[in-house]
Amino acid sequence: MINTDLISNLLGERSNFILIGLTGRTGSGCSTTANLLSGDKLKFPTSNEVNYKTEPYFSGMDIKRYEIVKKYAEENNDLFKVIKISELISAQILNITEDDFKTFIKSVIDEALHEKLDQVLEKCKFKESQEAFKKLSKESDYFINGESSLDHKLKDLNISDWFKIINQFTLNLKDVLKTDLANSYVTIYQSVGDSIRRTKNITPNYRKNNFVPEGLFELPRMVNRLIKFYRYKDKENKKKTYIAIDTIRNPYEAKYFKDRYAAFYLVSINATTEDRKKYLQDKYKFTFDKIAEIDERESGKFPTEGKTDAKCGECNQEINKSSKHDKYDELIISNVKRCIEISDIHIFNPRNESQNHNVLKAQLAWYLSLIKHPGLVTPTPLERVMQIAFTAKMNSGCISRQVGAVVTDDAYSIKSVGWNDVAKGQVPCNLRSLEDLENFSSDTTYSEYERNNEKFREFASNELIKIKHLGEKGRNLAYCFKSIQNKVDKEKNQVHTRSLHAEENAFLQLAKYGGVGIEGGKLFTTASPCELCAKKAYQLGIKEIIFIDPYPGLAIQHIISIGINPPKLIQFRGAVGKAYHQLYEPLMPYKDELNYLADN
């Protein structure tokens, strides 16, 4: 018994509390995943039942790995509680007046729809929901307003009834917005979330208001209070606490949980663009334009010019056209692209499996087992190579974005490694500074153009004025040449970058130092190749490109998906970064664990 307790205690922190944040583009399957985690106990498929487009999903040693984690998952199968960000937004909506909510909606939708608002709010039973919601004031005081005096009274909070009201209101409102208000549910809820992050409140025309830093973490703090409540209740009942957050769309909210919980894993759910769009069209009747608008918002951008002439009824601002915004908008908006980029675990969800979700269930079995018991199996070949690319990107001196790349042969044997950086012998951007440029400190660190072009120096001096005070606090005042040059030229031009791309660098290592041919090989990248690198991969005969997050541009649609010999595109699935070590490094040698348990 002592040895059993020893192993239980060693694994205890891993197996007693698990916090998962789900992220992914609209339609990828975050809610499907949450429902699987919180519904009836999962039944995990055999390896023979896990197929994608008639092909086996697992091959080689991964079949044996899966059978081991599946067995562990079945014996340690616990349900998750799900915290839905959309329901917390609904709680915030019910916490304001009907007139205030109506005014807010008017500020974010087409003026032609305003006349339907009274009917919409009546059909979704806003008044009835709000009256019931107000009766549970203690719950709102704690979970919305953060009333700390209720900390010692957690056991008295009626969270079940509180969420019952919120859940029903959310379902009612979603249905009505879908049928009566031009499918505007996603637009309205994303706008409410953005408003809360910017102003801490639901504020009409929120982008005209000053940024309130506390607002950025208003929703995460609500989640945190719920986590605290659930842990309290489960500890009281001697139960494990497993929580999934559905859905995180802002990278700073993800960072909030990464910084606070060692047990937190950000999990991206990814579907192919084609399958995801078909799902949204079939289930929600979204148009191509609507999907494009959602994708653009979720990529950390504001809707671009030229889609519609619709205007906001409150501020007469063109809704779907680019408009003036400040740097704080980049902090508050949904940026699923960045959330996927920083995810710990990447899961593939083929949307062609509407009946069984076997591929999704199999991956949940894999990673839930490893979260509870690290080191049960070794990493997949995809994970092993991508982890090297992920580590390589840290060598990059680029101050905009770090990317790593690895080229392997068909058997995953590594042939070259690269990262985005300047040519060898030049000084990377993170080691240069505007102060040194201003003082002509070096003719090898700064180019003749940077030292002598008057217009460039004028723009560089303006940048220095903006951030000079930061140098007094010990920061190096590094700068991006491309960004300044684009301001000089009043255009966006990727040619001005000083750095070689990571994929390009990996290809050049083979030419520089020699090596075997890579035709028929694989390219791993922590982003995905731009147009220039895609052409080079095609020319080299690369057969598979494994990427984490799509790079903006025409590479996939225009360069790769053409001709008679295109490379196969594979979105990475697996653990990477810190999670790679957390999941695959055993707490003790497995032989020793078995020996301790055998003595019992």
N, C-alpha and C positions, 0 to 999 in steps of 0.2 A: 504493500500500500504506500510505503514511503516513496518508492521509486516512481510509482504512478503519479503521486502528488508532485514529485520533483518535475517530471516532464510537463504536467498540467500547468504548473506555475511558470515554467520557462516559456510555454506557449500562451500563457494566460492573457497577457496584454494583447496579443495578436487575435486570440479567438473570442475574447469577452466583449471587445468593442471594435466595431468596424464602421468607418464612415466613407461612403462613396459619393462622389459628385459626378453626375452624368452630364455630358455635353455632346453637342452634335448639331448639325444643320437641321432646320425644320423638315420633318419627314424622314429623318434617318432612323428613328426608332428608339429615342430616349424613353418615351412613355411606355412603349412596348416592353422595354427592358425593365423599367420600374414595376410594371404590372407582373412580369414574370417573377421578380424578386419578392414581391409582396403578396402574391396570390397563393394558391394551393402549393404545397411542397413540390418543388421542381422534380420532374421525372427526366433524367438525363438520357439521351439516346446512346446507343452503341456506336462504335466507330463506323460500322457498316451503314448506319442510318443517317450519317452526316455527309451530305452531298451538296455540291454547288454546280448547277447546270449540268446535271447527270454525271459529273466527275466527283470522285471521292475527295472530301475536304482535307482529310489527313492522309499522309503518305509516309513511307519509310519508318523511321524510328518514332515519328510523331504519333503513329497509331498506338505503339506501346506506351508512350508518355500519356496519351489521353486515357487509356484504360486504367492507368494508375490513379490519375487525378479524379476520374469519374467515380471510382470505387470510394475514394476518400470523401468526395462531395456527397455521395449518397448516404454515407454514414454520419455525416456532419452537415445536415441539411436544415438550416434555420431560416425563418422568414425575416424579411427586412420591413421596417417601417419606412414609408415614403413621405418626404417633405417636398411638396410641389411649390416651386417659386410662383407659379401662376396663381395658386390659392392664397399665398401671402400677399400678392398684388391685389387679389379680390378683397382680402381683409382690409387693406389700405383704402380700397374704393368704398367699402361699406362704412368706413370710418369718417367719410366726408359727406356733405349734403348731396341730395339728388341734383340740385341746381348747379352745384360746383362740378359734379361729374359731367353733367350735360354740357357745361361751358367748356370743360376740358376736351370732350369728344369733338366739339365744334372746331377746336383749334387744331385738330390733327386729321380731319377727314374732309372730303370734298363738300363744298357748300350746298351742292344739289341734294345731299342726303340729310341735311339738317332738319327738314320738316318731318322726317320719320322718327326723330329721337324720342318724342313723348310716347309714341306707340311702342318703340323698342323697349324703353324702360318699364312700361306698363306690362308688356308681355313677359319680361324676365322677372317680374315681381320684385322690383327693386325696393319699393316701400315696405312690403311685407318682410323681405329678407333683412332689411335694415332695422326694423322694429325688433325682430327676434334677436338680431346681433347685439343691439344696444342693451338688452337685458343681461347679457354676459359681460358686464363692464370690467369685472376683475380680470378676466382672461385678456381682454383688449388692453387694459392698463399694463399688464405684464408683457405680453407678446408683441404689442405694437409700440406702446409708449415706453417700455423698458422700466417700469416701476420696480425699483430694486427692493422696496420694502416688502414685496411679496415673495422674496426668495425663500423665506422660512415657511411659506404657506403653499408650496407647490402642490402638496397633496390635496389641497382644497380646490384646485382649479379644475373646471369641468371642460377639459379640452375636447372630449368626444362630441358633445353637443355644439361646441364652438365651431369645430371643423365640419360638422354635419351641415350647418347653416351655410358656411363658406363654400363647401363642395357643391351643394345644390344650386346656389346662386351662380357659381362659375359655369356649371353645366347649362343652366337656363340662359345665361348671357351669351355663351358661346353659340348655342343653337340659334338664338334670335339674330345675333350679328351675322351668322352664316347665311341665313335666309333673307333677312330684311335690311341688312346694312352692307351689302356688297362684299361679304366675306372679310370684314374689317377687324376680326378678332385679333389676329396677329399684330396688325398695325397699332391698334389701340393699346393692347397689353404691352407691347414693346415700348410704346411712347410713354405709358405710365411708369414703366421701369426706368426709362431714361430720365423722366422728370424727377422721380424720387432720388436717383443718383446725383442729379445736378442740384436740386433745391431742397432735398430732404422731404418734399411734399408733392402732392399731385397738383401741379401748377399750370394753368393754361399758358400757352406761349412760353414754356419753360426755358427755351433757348435764348430768350431775351433777358432772363434773370441771371443774377450773379451766381457763380459756382459756390456751393457750400460744401466744403470738404467732408463734413460728417455724413452727407447724403450718400457718398460713394459706398459706404458700408452699412447703410440703413437696413437693406434686405438681408445681408449676411448676419447682422446682429439679431434679427428676428429668427433666422434659422438657428443661430447659436443658442437662443433662449429655449427653443423647442428641443434641441439636442440635450440641453441641461435638464429639461423637464423629463424627457424620456429616460435618460440615464438615472435620474433620481427614482422614477417609478420602477424601473427594471431592477435596480439595486435593492429596492425595498422588497421586491418579489423574487429576488435571487435569480434573475434571468439575464441572459446576454443582451447586449444592445447592438443591433445592426440597423444602420440608417442609410438610405439612399436619397440624395437630393436631386430632384428632377425639376428643372433643367438649369444648369449654370451656363450663361451666355456672355458673361463679362469676365475677362481675365483677372481683373483686380479682385473680384469676388472670389474667384478660385484661389488666388494668392492668400486671401484672408484665411481660408481653411487650411491651406498648405502650411502657413506660418503657425497655426494654433494646434494642429492635431497631427501627431506622428502617424496616427492610424488612418489618415485621410489619403484617398487615392482619387485623382481626377481621371475619369474613364470616358474616352470619346467613343461614340457609337457612329459608325460610318457605313453608308450605303453608296453604291455607285450613283453618279449623277442621273443617269438614265432611269434606274429603278426608283430613285427617290422622287423624281419629277412625275413619273407615271403614277406612283402612289398618291401624291398630292392632287393630281388631276382626277384620279378615280374616286378617292375618298372624300376630298374636300371641294372638288370642282374648281380648283384654282386654275386660272388662265396662265398662259406662258408669261405674260407681262407681270402678273401677280407674283409668280415664282421668281422671276428675275429680280423684282423689287425686293422680295424677302432675302434672296441670296446676297444682293448688294448690301443691304443693311447689316446682314450677319457677317459680312466680310470686313467690318470696321469702317465702312464708307457711308457717306450720306448719298441718297438717291441722286443720280446724275441727270444732266440736262437732256431734254428732248423727249421725255416719255409722255407727257400730258400737259394740257393747259389748265388743269384743275387748280383752284386756289383755295387756300384755307379761309373759312368764313370769318375767323376772328381777326387775323392780322393781315389778310390778303396776300400772304406769302405763297409763292408757288410751291405746291406740296411735293411734287416729284421732280423738281429741278434743283440743281445745286444752288445753295444760297450761303450767305455769309455765316461763318461759324468760327468759334474761337478754339484755342488749343485744348480747353477743358472738355469739349464735346468728344474728343478722342478717348477720354477716360470713361465717359458715361455710357456710350452706345454699346449695343450688342456687337461683340467681335468674336464670333464662333471660330473663325479662322485661327485667331491667336490662341483660343482655348484648346483647339485641337493640337496646335503646335506644342503647347506646354503640358499636354496630357501625359499621365504616367502609364496608362494602359490603353491600347487602341484595339477596339473590337469591330469586326466586320459583320454587318447585318444585311444579308441578301434579301431584298424586299420581294423576291419571287417565292418566298416560303410562307405564305399567309396562313397556312394550316398548322404547321408544326414548329416553326422557328428552331429547327434542330441545330443549325450552324451557330445561332446565337446562344442556345442553351449549352452547347458543348464548350464554347469559349467561357461562359459564366462558370461552368464546372471547373475549368482549368484554373482560372484566376482566383475564384473564391477559395479553392483548395489551397493554393499557394499563399494567399493572404493569411489563411488560418494556420498553415503549416509550411513555412518556407523550405525550399530545398527538396521537395518531394520528387521532382524531376529536374532535368537539366533544360536549358533554353532551346528553343527551336533554331534552326539555321537562320531564319529571317531575323530573329531577335539578336542572335550572336553577332551578325554582321552589322545590323542597324545600330547596335550599341557602340560599335567601333566608330561608325560615322557620327553618332551623337557625341562621343567623346572628342572626336577630331574637330568638331565645330568650335570647341572652346579655344582652339589655337588661333581662331580668326581675330584679326585686329580691326575688323569692320565695326563701326559704332552704330550702324543701322540695323544689321541683321547678321547673325552668325549661322552659317550653313556648313554641314559636313557631307562628304561623299566617299563611297568605297566602290571600287570595281572588282568583281570576282569572276572566276570562270563558271562554267555550268554547274560545278560541284561545290560552289560557295567557298572555294579557296581564294583568299584575298591576293589580288595582284597589285593594287595601288590604293592609296588613301589621299584625299585632298580636302581642303577647306577654302572658303573665299578669303583671299588676302592679296596684297600687292605682290609684284614680282620680287623674287629673291634679290636682296641687295638694297631694296627700297624700304623706307620706314613706314610701318602700318599707321593707319589713321589714329588709332587710340594712343599712339606715342608721339603724335604731333600736337601742336597747340597754336591757337590764334595769337597768343602773346608772343611766342617765338617767331611766328610769321611776321608780326608787326615790327619786330626788332631785327629782321634780316639775320636770324641766328645761324643759318646754315644753308650753303648752296647745294648740299647733297640731300638734305631732308626736305627742302621746299624747291619746287621746280622754278625754272626761269620765268615761266608764265605767272606763277603765283607771286613771285618777287617783283615783277616788272609791269604787269598789266594793271593800269591805273583803275579801270572799271572794276576788275575783280577785287583789287585791294580796297576799294571804296566799300563794296558790299561786305568784305571780310571784316573791315573795321566796324561797320554797323553791327555785325553779329557779335563782335567782341564787346562793344558797348553794352549790349543787352545782358551779357553773362559775366562781365568782368568781375562783379562782386562775388561770384561763386569761387573764383580763384583764391580769394582771401580765406576760404574755408577748406583749402587743401585740395580742391578738385582740379584735375588737369582739364584745361579748356580746349579739348579736342574738337575737331570740326570735320564735316563731310564735304569734300571738294565738289562732288556732284550736286549736292543741294545748293551750294552757293553759286555754282556755275549756271544751274538751271534758273536761278533768280536773275542772274545777269542776262541770260538769253530769253527770259520770260517764257520758258517752255519746260516740258519734262522730257529728258533725254537720258536713257540708260547708258549710252555710249560714253558719257563723261565719268563713269565710275573708275576709280583707280585700281580696284581689285579685280583679279581673275575670279570667275565663279568656281565654286567648289568642284563641280563636275568637270569643268574645263581643266582645273588644276590636277585632278586625279588622272585625266587622260594624258596630260603633258608629262606627268611623272614617268609614264611608260615610255614615252618618246625620249625623255631626257636621260633616264638611267637604263633603259633597255628592259626587255622582258618578253614573255610569250605573247602571242596574239590573243585578243580578247573577243574575237568574233564568236557569237553564240553565248557570250557571257552575260553578266547581270550588273546593273548600275543601281546602287543604293544611295538615296539622298534624303536628308532630313527635311527638304522642301519638296519640290519637283522641278524638273529642268525647264528653264526658259526656252524661248524659241531658238536662240543660238546654240545652247548646249544640247537641245533636243535634236537638232540637225547633225551635230557631231556624233551623238549616240547612234543615230540612225546609220550614218556613214560607216561607223566602226562595226556595225553588225551586232550591236547589243540586242539581246533577245528579250530581256525583261528589265523594266524600270520599276523599282520598288520605292515608293515615296510616302512621306508622312502626311504632308498637307499640300494641296494643289497651289502652284505658283500662279499669280495673275498673268494673263497673257493668252496667246493663241497657240501655245506649244502643243497642247493635247489635241485640240480640234483641227488645227491647220497643218502642223508639221508631222506629228506622229501618226495620226489616223489617216494615212494615205499611202498609196503604193501597194506593192505586192509582198513586201517583207517588213511590215511594221513591228516594232517591239511591243510586247505585251505589257500593259500597265497594271500594276498591282498596288493597291493601297495597303500600307504596312499594317499588320495586326500583331500585337504582342506588347510586352512590357519594355520600357526603355528608360534610360536615365537612372535616377535614384531608385525607382521601382524595380529595375532590373536586379539590383543588388538586394533589395528588400525581399523579393520573392524567390530568388534563386540561391541565395546564400543561406545554408542551413544554420540553425542555432547551435548545433553540435554535429559532429560526424554521425551520419545515419546509423552506422554500425554501432556506435556507442549508445545511441538512443534505444535501439532494439535490445542491446545488452542490459541496459538499466531496466527496461520493462520486462525482460525475460527473468531477471532475478526476483521479480515480484511473485 
